[in-house]
Amino acid sequence: MSYPVTGIILAGGKGTRLYPLTRDRSKPAVPIAGKFRLIDIPISNCLHSDIRKIFILTQFNSESLNRHIAQSYSMPAIWPGFIQILAAEQRLEHTEWFQGTADAVRQNLMYLWDKDTKYYIVLSGDQLYRMDYDNMLEFHKLKKANITICVAPVLRKHVSRFGILNVNGDGQVTDYVEKPAQGSDLEILKANAEYRSSHGIKEQQGEFLASMGIYIFTKEILFDLLETKMQADFAGGIFPYEVYAKKYTIYAHPFTGYWEDIGTIRTFFDTMLTLTTPVPPFNFYDANAPVFTHPRFLPGAKIHACTMNNAIVCEGAIIQHSEIFDSIIGIRSIIRDHARLSRVVMMGADYYQFGNEYYHQCNNDMQLGIGRGSNIEDAIIDKNACIGDSVQIVNLNRPANLDNIYGCVIKDGILIVPKNACIPDGTRIP
């Protein structure tokens, strides 16, 4: 069977603003919602959109990402397609690593060419959203576009985070500025009123159109563009130039559903906590479009004599005599007697620690999970952390940012316990 669309997922970024969550893994490999990874989102969207040929371009800290993809998406021989990792590599004609999004695709053109493919969809590996790419493809065909950029409405206060573009009434892109400064003249970038009205974009959603980092290229255009233009990035180089050069027809496809670019610790933390609300903006419980991930075959969570409200508790967790509020408890999490968690994202563990079959990186006999009588607020606890008994991590006069406090990091007022960290009994951290 022939599939005319090939997916390209860009998964090579350093993710420095998400440090220390990206200290030992790439940004798309960061765990979300207690049991998934960010990379699961674009892969699941592709599979639900019947995109069966998927390339994932990786570069930094890619080992855990590669392992997750291999464990989660090993396709049988009868599968009509593939999910293939293209890691950055040095070759005789090109000795540099990927210099940007466009350069990453450019360096892999020899692998991406396919006689049956008519369109390529380029996706980011670090966003939370659900989309049927078929709708965007139909728009691309209807407009006879060379390039289609998926856009979302944003408020003025957010324009400096995104590529901002404007369109005519038909949706063709007429202006493009990458991350415009707040003090610059933004009036020319205000979204066309006719376009907003025809696509049901309300003013309270935003007066500006932001590129979502989701692009469709007609095959010949993608190859011509990357072989003749040497800019490193699509957003920061190629698109701003090509919009004004007018060599290619570039259209904007609107998306008004939930979409969040997971770019900072604060964004990550707030986005995760919204999932614990009764009706979250992103629905992991949609039976018609489930998010795929590594099937671990864990037992159900075991909860004994606990008080909980607005909590997600993932499989394999064991919680005893504790209080959990507005928190995510990841796979294999162990929470011992009389602990209290409020506004905590706990990523869980990669293994159980029963008996002495596992010893942790710290040279002591600490146990995985959270110890007795510990109180934790406004924190992210990365995988395999050991938090001892009577540890107090409370948001009391906490500084906005601090690089190293008992091995932890504070960013945007959120305390992050890094992966494999050990916090001894009785420790007090603001």
N, C-alpha and C positions, 0 to 999 in steps of 0.2 A: 504494500500500500504506500502511495506517495503522500508525504506531508509537506505542504508548500512553505511552512514557517519553521525557521530554526531559532531557538532561543539562545541568547548570549548573556550570561549572568556575570557581572563584574564583582568579584569577591576578593580583590587583592589589596584593599586599602589598609593602612596601618591602624586607623581608628584611635589616634592619639588622644582625642578628647574623651574617649571612653576608658582611658587608663585609670586604674589597674585591671579592669575587666579584660583588656586586650594585651596584658603583659605576656600571657602564655598562649594566646590564641588570636586568630584574626577576627575582625569585627563581625563578619557574617556568622562566625561560630559561637558568638555570645549566646548563652542560654536565655530563653524567654519563657514566661508563663509556667515555670516549674518543670517543664519536660521537653520543650521544643528548642530549636535554634533559629536565629534570624534567617539563615539560608533556607529553612523549610518554607518560608512564605513565598518567595518567587518560584521555587520549584513546584510547590503545590498549585499556585496559580497557573503555571504552565501546563501541568498535567490536566487540570480541570478545563483548560482551554484547548485541549487536544494537541498541544505542542509536545511532540514525542522525540524531538532531537534537541538536546540541551547541552551546551558547552558552558562550563564554569571556569572562569579565568582567575587563577589564584597567584599569590606572590608572598606576602608576609605571614609568618607564623601559621602556616597552612596545615601543619600535621594533624591537629585535632579536627579541622574542617574536612580534610581529605578522609580521615577515618570515619567521621560521622556520615559523609556521603556514601562511602563504601558500605557501611553497615545498614544504612537506611534505604538505599535506592539501587540495590543490586538487582538488575532486571533479568528475567529468564531468557533463554535463547530464543523463545518464540515472540519476545517483545518486539514490536515493530518500531524500533527507535533506540535511543541511548541517552544516558547522562554521563558526560565525559569531562574530566578535569583536564584543563590545559594550564600547566604550571609555567611560571616565568622561567625562561631558559636562555642561556647564552649560546649564540651561534657564530659561525665564521663571519657572516655578513652583518651581525648585530650583537655587540657584546654588552649592551646596557640592559638593565632591568626595565620593566614598564615605567614610562615616564608620566602616564596619565591614562584616562579612560580610552581616548581615541588611539593612543599609542599601543595600549594593551590589545585592542582589536586588530590594529594594523600588523603587529608582530605575529598574529596568528591567522592571517588571511589564508595562508597555504592550507591550513587545517579546516578552515570554515567553509571553503568553497564546496558546494554540493549541487549537482546537476538538477536535482528535483526541487531545491529550495528556490522560492521566488521572493521571499521576504525574510528579513532578519529583525527580530525584536531584541533590543538591548535593555537590560534590566539591572537595577541596583540590588545588591545582596544584603541590604541593611535597613529595610523599611517594613512597616507593619500596615498591611492593607489587603483587601480582597478584590480582585478584578477579573472579569472575563475579557481576556485580550481579543476575543473574536469581535467584540464591538468596535474596538480601536482599529482592528484590521479592516473591517467593513467600511469604516470612516475613511481610512487611508485609500482604499480602492475607489470609493465613491468620489473622492476629491481628486483622484488621479495624482496623488501626492508623490513626490520623491522621498520626502522625509516627513514623518508625523511625530510631534512631541506631545506627550500627555501632560496636561496642565491641571492644576488645582487652584481655586481661589484662595488668596491669603490677605490678611490685613496689612495695612501700611507698616505697622511696627515690626513685621516679620520679613520685609522685603530684602533686607541685607543678608539673609540666610540663603537666598535662592537665586537662580537665574530667573529674571522677570522679563516677560515678553508681552507684546501687544499684537492685536490682530485686526484685520478688517472685518466687515460684517459677514463675510463668507468663511472666516476662520483662518485665512492665510496670514502667516506671521509677518508683521511689518517692522517690528522693533524687537531687539533682544539685548539686554544688559545683564551681565553676570554679577550678582551680589551688589546691587547699587547701594551707595552710601546713603544713610538717612538724610543727610543734609543736601543731597543733590536734587536737581529738578526732576520730580517723579511724575509730573502731570502728563507727560507724553506717554508714560507707561501705564496709565490707568486703563483698565480693560475696556474695550469697545462696548458701549451700552447695548447696541443691537445684538452683538454676539452674546453678551451676558443674558439678555432677555430671551433670546431664542433657545438658550440652553438651560434656562431655569436657575441661573446663578443669582442668588439674592445678595443685596448690598451688604447685609450683616455678615455674610460669609467672607467678604473681602472684595476690595476694588481692584486688586491686582491678580495677574495670572502667573503662577510659579511653575517652572518646569519641575516635574516629578522625577526626572532622571530616567524616564521610560520612553524609548524611541523605537519607531518602526522605520526601516529603510527598505526600499526596493533594492534587490540584490545588486544590479548593475551600478546603481548610484552609490551604495556603500563602498564597493571596490574602487570605483572611479575616484570617489572623494578621498579615501585613505591613501590611494596610490599617488595622488597629485597634490594633496595638502599635507603638510608636515606638522601641523599643530598637535600638541600632546593631548589636549582635552577636547571633548565635544562641547561641553558647556562653556569653558573658559576661553576657547580658541576658535573652533570650527564654526559653531552656530552663530556667534556674534558677527563673524566675517561673512558667512554665506547668506545670512538674512539680508544684508545690505548689498552684497554682490549680485543677488537675484539670479544666479545661475541655476539653482534648484528651486522647485516649488516646495515650500515648507509650511505645513499646516499644524494647528493646535487642536488636539482632541480633548474635550473637557471631561473631568472626573470630579464628581461632587460627593462621593462616598467618603468613608473614614480613611485617612491616610496620615501616617506619622513617620517622619524621617528620624530614626534613632541616632542622633548625632552627638549628644552630650549625656553626662551622668544624670543631670536633672531631667532631661527628656526621657531617658530610659526609666528612671525611677517613677516618675509621674505616670508614664504610659503603663508600666506594669501594675501600679496600684489601681488604675482605672478598671483593670480587668477583674478586680475583686468586688466591684459594685454590682448591685442586683441586675441592672441592665447595662452592661459595658458597651462602649462605642464600637469595639471590635468583638465579634462573636465567634469564639472558638467552638461553640456548640452547634454550628450550622451543619446539619447532617447531610445537606446537599453539596457542600463544599468543604469537607474536613481538611485540616492541615495535617499533612503526612510528616512522619518523623521516624526515628529509630524504634522498632518494636522490641521492648525490653522484657516483656513477659513477667512483670513484677506482680507480687500479690497486692491486694487492696491495702489502703492505708489502715493502720490500727490506732484507734483513738480511745483513750481510757480516762474518764472523769475529767473532761476538759470543758472550758468555756470558750466559745468561738463566735465571731461575728464578722461577716464580710471576709471570709478566708477561702483561698483555694488550697486544697491539700492533695498533693499528687500521690500516685501509687507508690507503695513500698515505704511510706513514712510511718514512724512509730512515735506517738505523742502521749505523754502521761501527765495527768494532774496539772495541766498548764492552761494559760490564758492566751488566746491568739486573736488579734484584732487587725482588720484591714491589711492582711499580709498574704504572701504567696509562700507556700511550703513545698519545696521541690522534692524530686524523687529521692527515696532512701534517706530522707531527713530524720534525724533522731533528736527529739526534744524531751529532756528529762524533767523530773518532778518540780512543780512550782515555778517553772520558767514563765516569763511574760514577754510577749512580742507584740509590738504595735507599729504599724507601718514599716514592715520588714519584707524585703525580697530575699528569701533564702533559696539558693539554687540547688541545695541537696548534696549528694555524694555519688561518686562513681562506683562505690562498692560498700558492702557492709563490713563492720569491724567487730565480729564476734570472736571471743577468745583472743589468741595471740597470733592469728594468721597474718595480720597486717600491722606494721609499725609505721607511724607517721614520720614526716620529714623532721619534725622537731625531736630531739633526743630525749624523750620522756615517755611516760605511759598514758598520755592524754588520749581521750576517746573522741571519735568523730561526733559532730553534732553540738548541741547546746546543753550545758551542764545544769545541775539543780540550782534553783533559786536565781537564775540569771534574768536580767531585765534589759531588753534591747528595744530601742526606738529609732525610727528614721535611719535605717541602715540597709545596706546590701551585703549579704553574706555569700561569698563565692563558694564554689564547690570544695568539698573535702576539708572545710575549716573545722578546727577544734576550739570550742569556746568552753572554758572551764566552769566550775561551780561559782555561784555568787558574783558573776561578772556583771558590771553595771555600765551599759552603753546607753546613756540617756541624753536627750537633746536639751541640755541645760547650759546656756551661754556658750554654745558650740560655735567656733569660728566658721566662716564661710568656706575657707580653704586651708588645708594643712597637709604637707607632704608626707610626714612620717610621725605617727603617734602610736606607739606600741605595735609597730609593724603595719598599721592601718593608714588609710588615706581619707581625708575629708575633702569633698568637692561639692560646691553648690550647697553646702550645709548637710550633705548626705555622707554618712560614714560608710566606707567600703572596707570590709574584711577580705583581703585577697585570697585567691585560691591557695589551699594547703596551709593557710596561716594557723598559728596556735596562740591563743590568748590564755594565760595562766589563771588559775583560781583567784578570785578576789580583785581582779583588775578593774579599775574605774576609768572610763574614757568618756569625755563629753560628747 
